[in-house]
């Protein structure tokens, strides 16, 4: 977890070997506040990933997926700042 208490994990695609950085954040006191961000990272990037730099790594990607109850269950692509 990082300073925002977001859950950070790195997933490895079993079929193509792509590494994905997953960043999940929610405010438990608020309904529909859950949001996740998922971005493709290079294997070298995944080695230096920490909970603290994960948000910045996502924001540095050309694009990443977003979704979750905060987005009313919609999934899309975006770039730039992640919304907390
Ligand atoms: Zn894959």
PDB file of the backbone (N, CA, C, O) and the ligand in Angstrom, with CONECT records:
HET     ZN  A 101       1
ATOM      1  N   UNK A   1       0.845  -1.201   0.000  1.00  0.00           N
ATOM      2  CA  UNK A   1       0.000   0.000   0.000  1.00  0.00           C
ATOM      3  C   UNK A   1       0.879   1.250   0.000  1.00  0.00           C
ATOM      4  O   UNK A   1       1.984   1.243   0.542  1.00  0.00           O
ATOM      5  N   UNK A   2       0.384   2.302  -0.604  1.00  0.00           N
ATOM      6  CA  UNK A   2       1.142   3.546  -0.618  1.00  0.00           C
ATOM      7  C   UNK A   2       0.571   4.506   0.414  1.00  0.00           C
ATOM      8  O   UNK A   2      -0.253   4.114   1.241  1.00  0.00           O
ATOM      9  N   UNK A   3       1.002   5.756   0.372  1.00  0.00           N
ATOM     10  CA  UNK A   3       0.583   6.721   1.394  1.00  0.00           C
ATOM     11  C   UNK A   3      -0.903   7.046   1.317  1.00  0.00           C
ATOM     12  O   UNK A   3      -1.484   7.529   2.289  1.00  0.00           O
ATOM     13  N   UNK A   4      -1.527   6.783   0.157  1.00  0.00           N
ATOM     14  CA  UNK A   4      -2.970   6.991   0.022  1.00  0.00           C
ATOM     15  C   UNK A   4      -3.757   5.741   0.406  1.00  0.00           C
ATOM     16  O   UNK A   4      -4.978   5.697   0.260  1.00  0.00           O
ATOM     17  N   UNK A   5      -3.034   4.711   0.907  1.00  0.00           N
ATOM     18  CA  UNK A   5      -3.630   3.423   1.243  1.00  0.00           C
ATOM     19  C   UNK A   5      -4.232   2.747   0.022  1.00  0.00           C
ATOM     20  O   UNK A   5      -5.194   1.986   0.130  1.00  0.00           O
ATOM     21  N   UNK A   6      -3.665   3.027  -1.120  1.00  0.00           N
ATOM     22  CA  UNK A   6      -4.071   2.309  -2.321  1.00  0.00           C
ATOM     23  C   UNK A   6      -3.367   0.957  -2.335  1.00  0.00           C
ATOM     24  O   UNK A   6      -2.259   0.810  -1.819  1.00  0.00           O
ATOM     25  N   UNK A   7      -4.028  -0.020  -2.933  1.00  0.00           N
ATOM     26  CA  UNK A   7      -3.424  -1.333  -3.111  1.00  0.00           C
ATOM     27  C   UNK A   7      -2.691  -1.354  -4.444  1.00  0.00           C
ATOM     28  O   UNK A   7      -3.267  -1.053  -5.489  1.00  0.00           O
ATOM     29  N   UNK A   8      -1.443  -1.705  -4.394  1.00  0.00           N
ATOM     30  CA  UNK A   8      -0.622  -1.741  -5.595  1.00  0.00           C
ATOM     31  C   UNK A   8      -0.193  -3.175  -5.849  1.00  0.00           C
ATOM     32  O   UNK A   8       0.305  -3.847  -4.946  1.00  0.00           O
ATOM     33  N   UNK A   9      -0.382  -3.643  -7.069  1.00  0.00           N
ATOM     34  CA  UNK A   9       0.088  -4.986  -7.393  1.00  0.00           C
ATOM     35  C   UNK A   9       0.566  -5.026  -8.843  1.00  0.00           C
ATOM     36  O   UNK A   9       0.158  -4.213  -9.673  1.00  0.00           O
ATOM     37  N   UNK A  10       1.433  -5.984  -9.124  1.00  0.00           N
ATOM     38  CA  UNK A  10       1.897  -6.205 -10.488  1.00  0.00           C
ATOM     39  C   UNK A  10       1.392  -7.575 -10.925  1.00  0.00           C
ATOM     40  O   UNK A  10       1.619  -8.580 -10.251  1.00  0.00           O
ATOM     41  N   UNK A  11       0.712  -7.598 -12.055  1.00  0.00           N
ATOM     42  CA  UNK A  11       0.141  -8.832 -12.584  1.00  0.00           C
ATOM     43  C   UNK A  11       0.921  -9.232 -13.825  1.00  0.00           C
ATOM     44  O   UNK A  11       1.343  -8.379 -14.605  1.00  0.00           O
ATOM     45  N   UNK A  12       1.106 -10.507 -14.000  1.00  0.00           N
ATOM     46  CA  UNK A  12       1.813 -11.020 -15.164  1.00  0.00           C
ATOM     47  C   UNK A  12       0.832 -11.818 -16.015  1.00  0.00           C
ATOM     48  O   UNK A  12       0.253 -12.802 -15.554  1.00  0.00           O
ATOM     49  N   UNK A  13       0.651 -11.385 -17.257  1.00  0.00           N
ATOM     50  CA  UNK A  13      -0.270 -12.094 -18.146  1.00  0.00           C
ATOM     51  C   UNK A  13       0.305 -13.472 -18.475  1.00  0.00           C
ATOM     52  O   UNK A  13       1.446 -13.593 -18.921  1.00  0.00           O
ATOM     53  N   UNK A  14      -0.490 -14.485 -18.251  1.00  0.00           N
ATOM     54  CA  UNK A  14      -0.014 -15.848 -18.469  1.00  0.00           C
ATOM     55  C   UNK A  14       0.143 -16.179 -19.944  1.00  0.00           C
ATOM     56  O   UNK A  14       0.949 -17.038 -20.302  1.00  0.00           O
ATOM     57  N   UNK A  15      -0.619 -15.507 -20.809  1.00  0.00           N
ATOM     58  CA  UNK A  15      -0.536 -15.877 -22.222  1.00  0.00           C
ATOM     59  C   UNK A  15       0.514 -15.085 -22.987  1.00  0.00           C
ATOM     60  O   UNK A  15       1.163 -15.646 -23.869  1.00  0.00           O
ATOM     61  N   UNK A  16       0.708 -13.803 -22.685  1.00  0.00           N
ATOM     62  CA  UNK A  16       1.674 -13.040 -23.480  1.00  0.00           C
ATOM     63  C   UNK A  16       2.848 -12.519 -22.662  1.00  0.00           C
ATOM     64  O   UNK A  16       3.786 -11.961 -23.233  1.00  0.00           O
ATOM     65  N   UNK A  17       2.826 -12.684 -21.343  1.00  0.00           N
ATOM     66  CA  UNK A  17       3.961 -12.258 -20.533  1.00  0.00           C
ATOM     67  C   UNK A  17       3.992 -10.777 -20.225  1.00  0.00           C
ATOM     68  O   UNK A  17       4.949 -10.294 -19.620  1.00  0.00           O
ATOM     69  N   UNK A  18       2.962 -10.043 -20.628  1.00  0.00           N
ATOM     70  CA  UNK A  18       2.914  -8.611 -20.340  1.00  0.00           C
ATOM     71  C   UNK A  18       2.748  -8.371 -18.841  1.00  0.00           C
ATOM     72  O   UNK A  18       1.952  -9.035 -18.177  1.00  0.00           O
ATOM     73  N   UNK A  19       3.512  -7.414 -18.321  1.00  0.00           N
ATOM     74  CA  UNK A  19       3.359  -7.003 -16.924  1.00  0.00           C
ATOM     75  C   UNK A  19       2.353  -5.861 -16.846  1.00  0.00           C
ATOM     76  O   UNK A  19       2.397  -4.925 -17.645  1.00  0.00           O
ATOM     77  N   UNK A  20       1.456  -5.946 -15.884  1.00  0.00           N
ATOM     78  CA  UNK A  20       0.446  -4.904 -15.675  1.00  0.00           C
ATOM     79  C   UNK A  20       0.552  -4.383 -14.252  1.00  0.00           C
ATOM     80  O   UNK A  20       0.626  -5.145 -13.288  1.00  0.00           O
ATOM     81  N   UNK A  21       0.557  -3.089 -14.154  1.00  0.00           N
ATOM     82  CA  UNK A  21       0.526  -2.445 -12.836  1.00  0.00           C
ATOM     83  C   UNK A  21      -0.918  -2.123 -12.488  1.00  0.00           C
ATOM     84  O   UNK A  21      -1.606  -1.422 -13.231  1.00  0.00           O
ATOM     85  N   UNK A  22      -1.370  -2.641 -11.351  1.00  0.00           N
ATOM     86  CA  UNK A  22      -2.738  -2.388 -10.917  1.00  0.00           C
ATOM     87  C   UNK A  22      -2.706  -1.526  -9.662  1.00  0.00           C
ATOM     88  O   UNK A  22      -1.969  -1.802  -8.715  1.00  0.00           O
ATOM     89  N   UNK A  23      -3.516  -0.483  -9.678  1.00  0.00           N
ATOM     90  CA  UNK A  23      -3.564   0.476  -8.571  1.00  0.00           C
ATOM     91  C   UNK A  23      -5.024   0.607  -8.176  1.00  0.00           C
ATOM     92  O   UNK A  23      -5.845   1.076  -8.965  1.00  0.00           O
ATOM     93  N   UNK A  24      -5.348   0.197  -6.968  1.00  0.00           N
ATOM     94  CA  UNK A  24      -6.748   0.223  -6.536  1.00  0.00           C
ATOM     95  C   UNK A  24      -6.884   1.117  -5.322  1.00  0.00           C
ATOM     96  O   UNK A  24      -6.103   1.035  -4.374  1.00  0.00           O
ATOM     97  N   UNK A  25      -7.896   1.978  -5.371  1.00  0.00           N
ATOM     98  CA  UNK A  25      -8.092   2.935  -4.289  1.00  0.00           C
ATOM     99  C   UNK A  25      -9.572   3.056  -4.000  1.00  0.00           C
ATOM    100  O   UNK A  25     -10.388   3.118  -4.919  1.00  0.00           O
ATOM    101  N   UNK A  26      -9.917   3.088  -2.731  1.00  0.00           N
ATOM    102  CA  UNK A  26     -11.293   3.410  -2.367  1.00  0.00           C
ATOM    103  C   UNK A  26     -11.311   4.044  -0.990  1.00  0.00           C
ATOM    104  O   UNK A  26     -10.437   3.795  -0.160  1.00  0.00           O
ATOM    105  N   UNK A  27     -12.312   4.860  -0.766  1.00  0.00           N
ATOM    106  CA  UNK A  27     -12.537   5.429   0.555  1.00  0.00           C
ATOM    107  C   UNK A  27     -13.681   4.645   1.161  1.00  0.00           C
ATOM    108  O   UNK A  27     -14.825   4.735   0.716  1.00  0.00           O
ATOM    109  N   UNK A  28     -13.351   3.874   2.187  1.00  0.00           N
ATOM    110  CA  UNK A  28     -14.344   2.928   2.678  1.00  0.00           C
ATOM    111  C   UNK A  28     -15.589   3.606   3.234  1.00  0.00           C
ATOM    112  O   UNK A  28     -16.661   3.003   3.270  1.00  0.00           O
ATOM    113  N   UNK A  29     -15.455   4.853   3.667  1.00  0.00           N
ATOM    114  CA  UNK A  29     -16.610   5.554   4.225  1.00  0.00           C
ATOM    115  C   UNK A  29     -17.580   6.010   3.138  1.00  0.00           C
ATOM    116  O   UNK A  29     -18.711   6.395   3.433  1.00  0.00           O
ATOM    117  N   UNK A  30     -17.142   5.968   1.893  1.00  0.00           N
ATOM    118  CA  UNK A  30     -17.967   6.483   0.810  1.00  0.00           C
ATOM    119  C   UNK A  30     -18.335   5.365  -0.158  1.00  0.00           C
ATOM    120  O   UNK A  30     -17.483   4.577  -0.569  1.00  0.00           O
ATOM    121  N   UNK A  31     -19.604   5.305  -0.514  1.00  0.00           N
ATOM    122  CA  UNK A  31     -19.999   4.327  -1.509  1.00  0.00           C
ATOM    123  C   UNK A  31     -19.555   4.829  -2.882  1.00  0.00           C
ATOM    124  O   UNK A  31     -19.344   6.024  -3.090  1.00  0.00           O
ATOM    125  N   UNK A  32     -19.423   3.903  -3.792  1.00  0.00           N
ATOM    126  CA  UNK A  32     -19.029   4.220  -5.175  1.00  0.00           C
ATOM    127  C   UNK A  32     -17.747   5.041  -5.227  1.00  0.00           C
ATOM    128  O   UNK A  32     -17.617   5.951  -6.046  1.00  0.00           O
ATOM    129  N   UNK A  33     -16.808   4.717  -4.353  1.00  0.00           N
ATOM    130  CA  UNK A  33     -15.535   5.436  -4.390  1.00  0.00           C
ATOM    131  C   UNK A  33     -14.404   4.545  -4.910  1.00  0.00           C
ATOM    132  O   UNK A  33     -13.265   4.996  -5.035  1.00  0.00           O
ATOM    133  N   UNK A  34     -14.721   3.272  -5.214  1.00  0.00           N
ATOM    134  CA  UNK A  34     -13.682   2.353  -5.648  1.00  0.00           C
ATOM    135  C   UNK A  34     -13.239   2.640  -7.079  1.00  0.00           C
ATOM    136  O   UNK A  34     -14.063   2.789  -7.981  1.00  0.00           O
ATOM    137  N   UNK A  35     -11.954   2.714  -7.266  1.00  0.00           N
ATOM    138  CA  UNK A  35     -11.453   2.942  -8.627  1.00  0.00           C
ATOM    139  C   UNK A  35     -10.153   2.170  -8.789  1.00  0.00           C
ATOM    140  O   UNK A  35      -9.347   2.078  -7.863  1.00  0.00           O
ATOM    141  N   UNK A  36      -9.967   1.623  -9.966  1.00  0.00           N
ATOM    142  CA  UNK A  36      -8.716   0.937 -10.246  1.00  0.00           C
ATOM    143  C   UNK A  36      -8.123   1.461 -11.540  1.00  0.00           C
ATOM    144  O   UNK A  36      -8.829   1.914 -12.441  1.00  0.00           O
ATOM    145  N   UNK A  37      -6.839   1.384 -11.599  1.00  0.00           N
ATOM    146  CA  UNK A  37      -6.094   1.806 -12.785  1.00  0.00           C
ATOM    147  C   UNK A  37      -5.157   0.674 -13.149  1.00  0.00           C
ATOM    148  O   UNK A  37      -4.538   0.061 -12.278  1.00  0.00           O
ATOM    149  N   UNK A  38      -5.056   0.402 -14.421  1.00  0.00           N
ATOM    150  CA  UNK A  38      -4.282  -0.735 -14.891  1.00  0.00           C
ATOM    151  C   UNK A  38      -3.468  -0.304 -16.101  1.00  0.00           C
ATOM    152  O   UNK A  38      -4.019   0.090 -17.129  1.00  0.00           O
ATOM    153  N   UNK A  39      -2.160  -0.383 -15.966  1.00  0.00           N
ATOM    154  CA  UNK A  39      -1.305   0.062 -17.060  1.00  0.00           C
ATOM    155  C   UNK A  39      -0.243  -0.970 -17.382  1.00  0.00           C
ATOM    156  O   UNK A  39       0.274  -1.650 -16.495  1.00  0.00           O
ATOM    157  N   UNK A  40       0.075  -1.079 -18.659  1.00  0.00           N
ATOM    158  CA  UNK A  40       1.112  -2.009 -19.117  1.00  0.00           C
ATOM    159  C   UNK A  40       2.481  -1.414 -18.802  1.00  0.00           C
ATOM    160  O   UNK A  40       2.769  -0.277 -19.176  1.00  0.00           O
ATOM    161  N   UNK A  41       3.312  -2.173 -18.124  1.00  0.00           N
ATOM    162  CA  UNK A  41       4.663  -1.712 -17.798  1.00  0.00           C
ATOM    163  C   UNK A  41       5.680  -2.692 -18.361  1.00  0.00           C
ATOM    164  O   UNK A  41       5.406  -3.882 -18.518  1.00  0.00           O
ATOM    165  N   UNK A  42       6.858  -2.165 -18.659  1.00  0.00           N
ATOM    166  CA  UNK A  42       7.948  -3.006 -19.142  1.00  0.00           C
ATOM    167  C   UNK A  42       8.474  -3.851 -17.988  1.00  0.00           C
ATOM    168  O   UNK A  42       8.385  -3.447 -16.828  1.00  0.00           O
ATOM    169  N   UNK A  43       9.027  -5.034 -18.304  1.00  0.00           N
ATOM    170  CA  UNK A  43       9.568  -5.886 -17.235  1.00  0.00           C
ATOM    171  C   UNK A  43      10.579  -5.148 -16.357  1.00  0.00           C
ATOM    172  O   UNK A  43      10.588  -5.327 -15.139  1.00  0.00           O
ATOM    173  N   UNK A  44      11.440  -4.309 -16.976  1.00  0.00           N
ATOM    174  CA  UNK A  44      12.436  -3.565 -16.185  1.00  0.00           C
ATOM    175  C   UNK A  44      11.739  -2.624 -15.221  1.00  0.00           C
ATOM    176  O   UNK A  44      12.173  -2.456 -14.081  1.00  0.00           O
ATOM    177  N   UNK A  45      10.640  -2.000 -15.689  1.00  0.00           N
ATOM    178  CA  UNK A  45       9.896  -1.077 -14.829  1.00  0.00           C
ATOM    179  C   UNK A  45       9.307  -1.804 -13.633  1.00  0.00           C
ATOM    180  O   UNK A  45       9.287  -1.277 -12.520  1.00  0.00           O
ATOM    181  N   UNK A  46       8.828  -3.020 -13.871  1.00  0.00           N
ATOM    182  CA  UNK A  46       8.171  -3.739 -12.782  1.00  0.00           C
ATOM    183  C   UNK A  46       9.167  -4.089 -11.680  1.00  0.00           C
ATOM    184  O   UNK A  46       8.782  -4.273 -10.526  1.00  0.00           O
ATOM    185  N   UNK A  47      10.472  -4.182 -12.045  1.00  0.00           N
ATOM    186  CA  UNK A  47      11.489  -4.519 -11.048  1.00  0.00           C
ATOM    187  C   UNK A  47      11.718  -3.382 -10.064  1.00  0.00           C
ATOM    188  O   UNK A  47      12.038  -3.614  -8.898  1.00  0.00           O
ATOM    189  N   UNK A  48      11.552  -2.152 -10.538  1.00  0.00           N
ATOM    190  CA  UNK A  48      11.831  -1.009  -9.671  1.00  0.00           C
ATOM    191  C   UNK A  48      10.561  -0.419  -9.071  1.00  0.00           C
ATOM    192  O   UNK A  48      10.607   0.617  -8.407  1.00  0.00           O
ATOM    193  N   UNK A  49       9.431  -1.076  -9.305  1.00  0.00           N
ATOM    194  CA  UNK A  49       8.167  -0.569  -8.781  1.00  0.00           C
ATOM    195  C   UNK A  49       8.094  -0.707  -7.273  1.00  0.00           C
ATOM    196  O   UNK A  49       8.443  -1.744  -6.710  1.00  0.00           O
ATOM    197  N   UNK A  50       7.639   0.340  -6.639  1.00  0.00           N
ATOM    198  CA  UNK A  50       7.322   0.263  -5.216  1.00  0.00           C
ATOM    199  C   UNK A  50       5.913   0.816  -5.035  1.00  0.00           C
ATOM    200  O   UNK A  50       5.368   1.447  -5.941  1.00  0.00           O
ATOM    201  N   UNK A  51       5.334   0.584  -3.886  1.00  0.00           N
ATOM    202  CA  UNK A  51       4.012   1.135  -3.619  1.00  0.00           C
ATOM    203  C   UNK A  51       4.050   2.658  -3.737  1.00  0.00           C
ATOM    204  O   UNK A  51       3.089   3.281  -4.190  1.00  0.00           O
ATOM    205  N   UNK A  52       5.167   3.242  -3.325  1.00  0.00           N
ATOM    206  CA  UNK A  52       5.242   4.710  -3.312  1.00  0.00           C
ATOM    207  C   UNK A  52       5.378   5.316  -4.703  1.00  0.00           C
ATOM    208  O   UNK A  52       4.876   6.415  -4.936  1.00  0.00           O
ATOM    209  N   UNK A  53       6.052   4.624  -5.648  1.00  0.00           N
ATOM    210  CA  UNK A  53       6.215   5.253  -6.963  1.00  0.00           C
ATOM    211  C   UNK A  53       5.194   4.751  -7.982  1.00  0.00           C
ATOM    212  O   UNK A  53       5.191   5.207  -9.126  1.00  0.00           O
ATOM    213  N   UNK A  54       4.332   3.822  -7.586  1.00  0.00           N
ATOM    214  CA  UNK A  54       3.400   3.214  -8.542  1.00  0.00           C
ATOM    215  C   UNK A  54       2.477   4.243  -9.189  1.00  0.00           C
ATOM    216  O   UNK A  54       2.230   4.185 -10.394  1.00  0.00           O
ATOM    217  N   UNK A  55       1.973   5.172  -8.405  1.00  0.00           N
ATOM    218  CA  UNK A  55       1.079   6.183  -8.963  1.00  0.00           C
ATOM    219  C   UNK A  55       1.782   7.023 -10.020  1.00  0.00           C
ATOM    220  O   UNK A  55       1.218   7.314 -11.075  1.00  0.00           O
ATOM    221  N   UNK A  56       3.016   7.406  -9.726  1.00  0.00           N
ATOM    222  CA  UNK A  56       3.781   8.198 -10.678  1.00  0.00           C
ATOM    223  C   UNK A  56       4.118   7.428 -11.941  1.00  0.00           C
ATOM    224  O   UNK A  56       4.140   7.996 -13.033  1.00  0.00           O
ATOM    225  N   UNK A  57       4.383   6.132 -11.794  1.00  0.00           N
ATOM    226  CA  UNK A  57       4.672   5.294 -12.960  1.00  0.00           C
ATOM    227  C   UNK A  57       3.446   5.244 -13.871  1.00  0.00           C
ATOM    228  O   UNK A  57       3.568   5.383 -15.088  1.00  0.00           O
ATOM    229  N   UNK A  58       2.267   5.048 -13.283  1.00  0.00           N
ATOM    230  CA  UNK A  58       1.033   5.029 -14.081  1.00  0.00           C
ATOM    231  C   UNK A  58       0.852   6.352 -14.819  1.00  0.00           C
ATOM    232  O   UNK A  58       0.526   6.377 -16.006  1.00  0.00           O
ATOM    233  N   UNK A  59       1.065   7.432 -14.106  1.00  0.00           N
ATOM    234  CA  UNK A  59       0.849   8.757 -14.696  1.00  0.00           C
ATOM    235  C   UNK A  59       1.852   9.049 -15.806  1.00  0.00           C
ATOM    236  O   UNK A  59       1.612   9.910 -16.653  1.00  0.00           O
ATOM    237  N   UNK A  60       2.978   8.331 -15.803  1.00  0.00           N
ATOM    238  CA  UNK A  60       3.976   8.536 -16.836  1.00  0.00           C
ATOM    239  C   UNK A  60       3.739   7.703 -18.088  1.00  0.00           C
ATOM    240  O   UNK A  60       4.418   7.900 -19.095  1.00  0.00           O
ATOM    241  N   UNK A  61       2.783   6.773 -18.042  1.00  0.00           N
ATOM    242  CA  UNK A  61       2.510   5.928 -19.206  1.00  0.00           C
ATOM    243  C   UNK A  61       1.752   6.716 -20.274  1.00  0.00           C
ATOM    244  O   UNK A  61       1.107   7.720 -19.974  1.00  0.00           O
ATOM    245  N   UNK A  62       1.836   6.256 -21.511  1.00  0.00           N
ATOM    246  CA  UNK A  62       1.086   6.898 -22.583  1.00  0.00           C
ATOM    247  C   UNK A  62      -0.418   6.808 -22.328  1.00  0.00           C
ATOM    248  O   UNK A  62      -1.167   7.740 -22.618  1.00  0.00           O
ATOM    249  N   UNK A  63      -0.838   5.682 -21.786  1.00  0.00           N
ATOM    250  CA  UNK A  63      -2.242   5.518 -21.441  1.00  0.00           C
ATOM    251  C   UNK A  63      -2.367   4.362 -20.460  1.00  0.00           C
ATOM    252  O   UNK A  63      -1.446   3.558 -20.313  1.00  0.00           O
ATOM    253  N   UNK A  64      -3.504   4.284 -19.795  1.00  0.00           N
ATOM    254  CA  UNK A  64      -3.810   3.164 -18.912  1.00  0.00           C
ATOM    255  C   UNK A  64      -5.327   3.014 -18.819  1.00  0.00           C
ATOM    256  O   UNK A  64      -6.079   3.938 -19.130  1.00  0.00           O
ATOM    257  N   UNK A  65      -5.753   1.847 -18.392  1.00  0.00           N
ATOM    258  CA  UNK A  65      -7.185   1.599 -18.210  1.00  0.00           C
ATOM    259  C   UNK A  65      -7.652   2.137 -16.861  1.00  0.00           C
ATOM    260  O   UNK A  65      -6.868   2.225 -15.916  1.00  0.00           O
ATOM    261  N   UNK A  66      -8.912   2.491 -16.780  1.00  0.00           N
ATOM    262  CA  UNK A  66      -9.519   2.855 -15.500  1.00  0.00           C
ATOM    263  C   UNK A  66     -10.870   2.162 -15.394  1.00  0.00           C
ATOM    264  O   UNK A  66     -11.482   1.805 -16.401  1.00  0.00           O
ATOM    265  N   UNK A  67     -11.321   1.980 -14.172  1.00  0.00           N
ATOM    266  CA  UNK A  67     -12.642   1.397 -13.962  1.00  0.00           C
ATOM    267  C   UNK A  67     -12.970   1.377 -12.479  1.00  0.00           C
ATOM    268  O   UNK A  67     -12.200   1.857 -11.648  1.00  0.00           O
ATOM    269  N   UNK A  68     -14.145   0.803 -12.161  1.00  0.00           N
ATOM    270  CA  UNK A  68     -14.555   0.706 -10.765  1.00  0.00           C
ATOM    271  C   UNK A  68     -15.850   1.438 -10.502  1.00  0.00           C
ATOM    272  O   UNK A  68     -16.407   2.098 -11.380  1.00  0.00           O
ATOM    273  N   UNK A  69     -16.319   1.308  -9.265  1.00  0.00           N
ATOM    274  CA  UNK A  69     -17.624   1.878  -8.923  1.00  0.00           C
ATOM    275  C   UNK A  69     -17.626   3.403  -9.021  1.00  0.00           C
ATOM    276  O   UNK A  69     -18.656   4.016  -9.302  1.00  0.00           O
ATOM    277  N   UNK A  70     -16.468   4.000  -8.788  1.00  0.00           N
ATOM    278  CA  UNK A  70     -16.352   5.461  -8.919  1.00  0.00           C
ATOM    279  C   UNK A  70     -16.709   5.918 -10.328  1.00  0.00           C
ATOM    280  O   UNK A  70     -17.234   7.013 -10.530  1.00  0.00           O
ATOM    281  N   UNK A  71     -16.409   5.048 -11.304  1.00  0.00           N
ATOM    282  CA  UNK A  71     -16.725   5.349 -12.705  1.00  0.00           C
ATOM    283  C   UNK A  71     -18.004   4.658 -13.145  1.00  0.00           C
ATOM    284  O   UNK A  71     -18.212   4.419 -14.335  1.00  0.00           O
ATOM    285  N   UNK A  72     -18.861   4.337 -12.181  1.00  0.00           N
ATOM    286  CA  UNK A  72     -20.151   3.704 -12.451  1.00  0.00           C
ATOM    287  C   UNK A  72     -19.986   2.409 -13.240  1.00  0.00           C
ATOM    288  O   UNK A  72     -20.827   2.068 -14.071  1.00  0.00           O
ATOM    289  N   UNK A  73     -18.898   1.693 -12.974  1.00  0.00           N
ATOM    290  CA  UNK A  73     -18.675   0.418 -13.624  1.00  0.00           C
ATOM    291  C   UNK A  73     -18.156   0.515 -15.042  1.00  0.00           C
ATOM    292  O   UNK A  73     -17.902  -0.505 -15.683  1.00  0.00           O
ATOM    293  N   UNK A  74     -17.994   1.735 -15.541  1.00  0.00           N
ATOM    294  CA  UNK A  74     -17.450   1.878 -16.895  1.00  0.00           C
ATOM    295  C   UNK A  74     -15.949   1.615 -16.875  1.00  0.00           C
ATOM    296  O   UNK A  74     -15.271   1.835 -15.871  1.00  0.00           O
ATOM    297  N   UNK A  75     -15.460   1.144 -17.996  1.00  0.00           N
ATOM    298  CA  UNK A  75     -14.031   0.922 -18.177  1.00  0.00           C
ATOM    299  C   UNK A  75     -13.602   1.729 -19.388  1.00  0.00           C
ATOM    300  O   UNK A  75     -14.292   1.753 -20.407  1.00  0.00           O
ATOM    301  N   UNK A  76     -12.487   2.373 -19.273  1.00  0.00           N
ATOM    302  CA  UNK A  76     -12.007   3.148 -20.407  1.00  0.00           C
ATOM    303  C   UNK A  76     -10.507   3.315 -20.367  1.00  0.00           C
ATOM    304  O   UNK A  76      -9.816   2.713 -19.545  1.00  0.00           O
ATOM    305  N   UNK A  77     -10.018   4.137 -21.261  1.00  0.00           N
ATOM    306  CA  UNK A  77      -8.600   4.443 -21.324  1.00  0.00           C
ATOM    307  C   UNK A  77      -8.411   5.912 -21.014  1.00  0.00           C
ATOM    308  O   UNK A  77      -9.215   6.751 -21.420  1.00  0.00           O
ATOM    309  N   UNK A  78      -7.366   6.213 -20.308  1.00  0.00           N
ATOM    310  CA  UNK A  78      -7.058   7.603 -20.027  1.00  0.00           C
ATOM    311  C   UNK A  78      -5.563   7.753 -19.869  1.00  0.00           C
ATOM    312  O   UNK A  78      -4.818   6.783 -20.010  1.00  0.00           O
ATOM    313  N   UNK A  79      -5.117   8.968 -19.575  1.00  0.00           N
ATOM    314  CA  UNK A  79      -3.705   9.225 -19.343  1.00  0.00           C
ATOM    315  C   UNK A  79      -3.591  10.410 -18.400  1.00  0.00           C
ATOM    316  O   UNK A  79      -4.573  11.096 -18.119  1.00  0.00           O
ATOM    317  N   UNK A  80      -2.379  10.640 -17.918  1.00  0.00           N
ATOM    318  CA  UNK A  80      -2.160  11.778 -17.034  1.00  0.00           C
ATOM    319  C   UNK A  80      -2.432  11.419 -15.586  1.00  0.00           C
ATOM    320  O   UNK A  80      -2.219  10.283 -15.162  1.00  0.00           O
ATOM    321  N   UNK A  81      -2.905  12.404 -14.832  1.00  0.00           N
ATOM    322  CA  UNK A  81      -3.096  12.236 -13.399  1.00  0.00           C
ATOM    323  C   UNK A  81      -4.133  11.161 -13.076  1.00  0.00           C
ATOM    324  O   UNK A  81      -5.153  11.051 -13.756  1.00  0.00           O
ATOM    325  N   UNK A  82      -3.868  10.374 -12.042  1.00  0.00           N
ATOM    326  CA  UNK A  82      -4.900   9.478 -11.549  1.00  0.00           C
ATOM    327  C   UNK A  82      -5.712  10.218 -10.507  1.00  0.00           C
ATOM    328  O   UNK A  82      -5.180  11.023  -9.743  1.00  0.00           O
ATOM    329  N   UNK A  83      -7.008   9.939 -10.483  1.00  0.00           N
ATOM    330  CA  UNK A  83      -7.921  10.651  -9.587  1.00  0.00           C
ATOM    331  C   UNK A  83      -8.059   9.883  -8.285  1.00  0.00           C
ATOM    332  O   UNK A  83      -8.445   8.715  -8.274  1.00  0.00           O
ATOM    333  N   UNK A  84      -7.738  10.556  -7.186  1.00  0.00           N
ATOM    334  CA  UNK A  84      -7.881   9.930  -5.870  1.00  0.00           C
ATOM    335  C   UNK A  84      -8.935  10.655  -5.055  1.00  0.00           C
ATOM    336  O   UNK A  84      -9.202  10.276  -3.915  1.00  0.00           O
TER     337      UNK A  84
HETATM  338 ZN    ZN A 101      -1.558 -11.056 -22.388  1.00  0.00          ZN
END
